[in-house]
Amino acid sequence: MYAVIATGGKQYRVTEGETLKVEKIVGEEGSVIELDQVLMVADGDNIQVGSPMLDKGSVTATIVSHGRAKKVEIVKFHRRKHYRRQMGHRQSYTEIEVTKITA
């Protein structure tokens, strides 16, 4: 059984017991969250597709940890013009573990 959920502007295909990193979700580590933006649930040959979301579909997950990804370096450079800009960015994420999928 798997589901397709939308969170943080992205879509993920999840199964029960799976751990994944999503955009930062407000909550403490160990707390249970309910993801109600479910696009599709498939259980063998039984496939339910929402338009765009399923009315009664939900995914229950537990927050494992919070963190920040590796730094992305941004460099702007124009040769022979004394122009050089350097920046960096670290994106925050939340690691969740999917515990239950309901249709």
C-alpha positions as CSV (number, residue, x, y, z in Angstrom):
1,M,0.0,0.0,0.0
2,Y,1.3,3.4,-0.9
3,A,0.1,7.0,-1.2
4,V,1.1,10.2,-2.9
5,I,1.0,13.2,-0.6
6,A,1.7,16.9,-1.1
7,T,3.6,18.9,1.5
8,G,5.9,21.9,1.2
9,G,5.1,22.5,-2.4
10,K,6.4,19.0,-3.4
11,Q,4.8,15.6,-4.0
12,Y,6.1,12.4,-2.4
13,R,5.2,8.7,-2.9
14,V,5.2,7.2,0.6
15,T,4.7,3.7,2.1
16,E,4.2,2.7,5.7
17,G,7.4,2.6,7.7
18,E,9.3,4.8,5.3
19,T,11.4,7.7,6.5
20,L,11.8,10.8,4.4
21,K,13.0,14.4,4.5
22,V,10.4,17.1,3.7
23,E,10.2,20.9,4.0
24,K,10.3,22.1,7.6
25,I,7.1,21.3,9.6
26,V,6.5,23.0,12.9
27,G,6.3,20.5,15.7
28,E,8.5,18.8,18.3
29,E,10.5,15.6,17.8
30,G,8.4,12.6,18.6
31,S,5.0,14.3,18.0
32,V,2.5,12.8,15.6
33,I,1.3,14.8,12.6
34,E,-1.6,14.3,10.2
35,L,-0.9,15.0,6.5
36,D,-4.3,15.5,4.9
37,Q,-3.3,16.5,1.4
38,V,-3.4,13.0,-0.1
39,L,-3.5,12.9,-3.9
40,M,-3.7,9.1,-4.4
41,V,-3.9,5.9,-2.4
42,A,-3.1,2.5,-4.0
43,D,-3.7,-0.8,-2.3
44,G,-2.9,-3.6,-4.8
45,D,-5.5,-3.2,-7.7
46,N,-7.7,-0.8,-5.7
47,I,-6.5,2.7,-6.7
48,Q,-8.2,5.8,-5.5
49,V,-7.4,9.1,-7.2
50,G,-8.6,12.5,-5.9
51,S,-9.5,15.5,-7.9
52,P,-7.2,17.0,-6.8
53,M,-7.3,15.7,-3.2
54,L,-9.0,12.7,-1.6
55,D,-11.8,13.7,0.7
56,K,-11.2,11.0,3.4
57,G,-7.5,10.2,2.8
58,S,-4.9,10.9,5.4
59,V,-1.4,9.9,6.2
60,T,-0.2,9.8,9.8
61,A,3.5,10.4,10.5
62,T,5.9,10.9,13.4
63,I,8.5,13.7,13.5
64,V,11.9,12.0,13.8
65,S,14.2,15.1,13.7
66,H,14.8,18.5,12.4
67,G,17.9,19.6,10.5
68,R,19.5,21.6,7.8
69,A,20.8,20.4,4.5
70,K,24.3,20.8,3.1
71,K,25.2,24.3,2.1
72,V,24.6,25.4,-1.5
73,E,27.2,27.8,-2.8
74,I,26.1,30.7,-5.0
75,V,28.9,32.5,-6.9
76,K,28.5,35.4,-9.4
77,F,31.6,36.4,-11.3
78,H,32.3,38.7,-14.2
79,R,35.8,38.4,-15.6
80,R,38.0,41.6,-15.9
81,K,35.4,43.7,-14.2
82,H,36.4,43.5,-10.5
83,Y,33.0,41.8,-9.8
84,R,32.7,38.8,-7.5
85,R,29.8,37.9,-5.2
86,Q,29.6,34.8,-3.1
87,M,26.7,33.6,-1.0
88,G,25.5,30.4,0.6
89,H,22.2,28.8,1.6
90,R,21.2,25.9,3.9
91,Q,17.6,24.7,3.6
92,S,15.8,23.5,6.8
93,Y,14.1,20.1,6.7
94,T,12.0,17.8,8.9
95,E,12.6,14.1,8.9
96,I,9.4,12.1,9.3
97,E,8.4,8.5,9.5
98,V,5.1,7.4,8.0
99,T,3.2,5.2,10.4
100,K,-0.3,4.8,8.9
101,I,-2.0,5.4,5.6
102,T,-5.8,5.6,5.5
103,A,-8.1,6.0,2.5
